[in-house]
Amino acid sequence: MKGFNPYLNFNGSCREALEFYKDCFNGEIAQMTTFGDSQMGETEKEKSMIMHSVFKAGSIFFMASDSMPNQPVQSGSNVTLNIDFQETADQKKVFDKLASGGKVTMPLQDTFWGARFGMLTDKFGINWMTNCELKK
């Protein structure tokens, strides 16, 4: 196998979500194709929606798109994206940005396994965990 890449789907908010993650992770939108670019979509709104995108920030990599017109997605609890950090200051900065407009389900805290850990659901319904092994 070559690798495993998360693919996130949104109901018309993919562009906004990518800009949000770009700020949170100091990353880049490496590719963005709209439905209109591929001759799909009937209305101007549908044509401007994201058919496929690639996001990169350091070792973070994922793809994302808006759902097909008239095929909405529903956020679920069966997938959570985890980010490992080397520094707790970086972890807190990213955690706080991701939490903006979302819901913290477990505040950042030291754990029994020797890490600082926290969980949240961002304003787009994506579940995140952050983990930073504490220096001994």
C-alpha positions, 0 to 999 in steps of 0.5 A: 500500500502507498498510504492512507489519506483522510477524505472530508466531505462537506455540505457546501462549506468545503472552501470555508473549512479549508480556509479555516484549517489553513489558518489553524494549521498554517497550511496550504490548499495545494489543489482545489477544483470546483464542480464548474471546472469539471463541467458539473453543476447546474446553478452558479452556486453548484458550479462554485462548490468544491469537487476535489481539494488537497490540503497540506500542513507539515505532515498533515495531509487530507483531501476534501470536497463538497457533497454532490448536489442533492446528495448531502452528507451527515456528520457522524461520530465514527471517525476522529482525526488525531494530531500528535504534537511535539510541543504543548504550546503548539498543541494549545494554539491549534486546539484553541483555533479548531475549537473556535465556533465548535464544541470541546468534548474534553479540554486539554489535560494531562493524562495517565499515559503521560501525554497532554490530550484533548478532544473537540468537534469543530464548527464543521462537524469534524471530530479531532483529538490532539495528543502531545507526549509530555517530556520526562 
